[in-house]
Amino acid sequence: MKKITFLMATFAIFVATVATGFVENVFACDFCLVSQGIAPLETQRGTGIKVNQRYARLRRVYSGKDELKYDALLNPRPLEEYWTTEFTVFHALTDDLTLLVTAPFKKNTLRGHLHVAPDGTAEVHSEVKGDVTGLGDVSAIGRYALVKRHTLDTDTTFALVAGIKLPTGRTDAKTSDGAEYLDAHLQLGTGSYDYLAGFSCNRVSGRFALSANALASITTNGEAGASEHRFGHTLNYDITPRYRVYGEAATPTGAHVFLSLGANGEYRQREKLAGDVVANSGGHTVYIAPGVMAAVGSHLVLELTYHQSVYHELHGIQTGEDFKASGGATYMF
């Protein structure tokens, strides 16, 4: 039991990222509460802090499922980059209930704006640029374990999650020349209170572990620049197998290394701007996500995950993510 308990604890830290991350939609907008497609619904019981660094790049343009060819129309291509440093504190209020709070600090960069005309033609305005840096939207989430079953050979948990995202990030950033507001997905915040709900299921057997997670974001009216704006409701999901390649569960003071290869996806409904539906917004993106995690002793966990987009089905014409990457360190007191 001691072996399995320790393995489950280290594995739980690895999948924990709730407020340690905010889901990127097809525009890499960080306003919902899932990190890099891995739902943060599991944490080690106790108190701790996590620092996570994330990066996302968008440079490809899609019309529905098809990537538009690199030609004069899209030359140069648009470029959007998102750096997010997240600080998360978690604390177990009871044996079954854990509270997590995350504060993200972001830098969003635009180099070339993709303009889609009403007739469906697209062109890149390379002169449009912008940078914005600062605090994003803070989130708080609670996780309640409904099922915890432990045997000599396996560990199974099932938990429900609920939370809220607060409108703490600014929504009035402008382009470098000050001529216009940046698009909603480039702002630091959404200006809205969004509600979060989901579940997490984990199974551990020996050196193998499997997690399945889902998290939905129910959005409300916010703002972007001087206009009312509402992001579409979101569903983020993943399934991730993991294998312990180094270390024995019987040695909690030693080192343990886990490898993972997950599949995850993000689905978002269309946005609304000033009450009108934005045709070129929302859609579905799927990723393959290899990762590695190292637990050092019983207090420190290091992790690194890479997300390669493998499928896009976007509404209208939009930029889509090339890839995402994240690295973090968790310390438990």
C-alpha positions, 0 to 999 in steps of 0.5 A: 500500500505504501508503494502504491500510495507514493506512486499515486502521489507523484503521479497526481502532482504530474497531472495537477495543473488546474489553475496551473494552466489556462486553456488556449483556444484556437487563438491561444487565448489563455482565459479558461482553466486547463493547462496545455490540454492536460486538465489540472484536476489532481493534486497531492494532498497537502500544501504546495506551490507550482511555477509553470512556464508556457509558450504557444506559437501560431503561424499557420492559417486554416480554412476549416480543416485545410491549411492555406498554401504559402503564397503571395496572399499569406506572405509574410504569414501572421505570427502570434506568440504567447508566453505565460508564467503561472504561479499556483498555490494549492491547499487541501482543506480536507482529505477530499477537498483541495483548493487551487488558486492561479495567477498568470503573468503574460506576454502576448505578441502580434507580428502581422494581422490576418484580415478576412474580408466579408467575401472570404478572401484573406490577407496579412497586414504585416504592418500591424504589430503589438505587444502586451505584458502583465497580469492575466485573469486569476482563477480559483478552483476546488476539487472534490474526490468522490471515489478513492479505491486502493488495493495492493495492486491498483489505485483508482480515483474519480473527482469532480471539479468546479471553479471560477475565473475572475476578470483581473487582466486588462482588455484595452491593449492597443497595437504598437502605433496606438491606432486600434485595439488588439483582438480579444484573444491578444488581450491579457484578460477577457473582462468576464466571470467564467464558470468551470466544471469538469471531472478527472479519472485516474488509474494506477497499476504497477509502473503504468498509469492512465488519466482521463480528464474533461473541463468545460468553461461556461463564459459570460459577457466581457469586453475587448477594447471598447466593445462588448465581447463574449468568448464561446463556451469551451470543452477541453479533454485529454487521455494520457498513459504514463510509465515509470521508467526509473525509480522504485515506488518503495523508495520515496526519498529517491528519484522517479522518472515518468514518461507520458504520451497523451492525446488531448483536444480543445473545442470552442464555440464561436465568439460574439462581438457587440452581440453579433456572432464572429464567423471566423472564430471557434473550432476544434484542435487536437494535439499529441503530447509527449512529456517527462516528469521527474520526482525528486524526493517527496517534495520536488517535482519537475515536468516538461510537456510538448504539444504538437497540433495534428488536427484542426477543424476551425470555423471560417478562416483563422490562424491555428497553433503550430505547437505549445510547450510547458515546463514547471516545478512543484514544491510541496511543503 
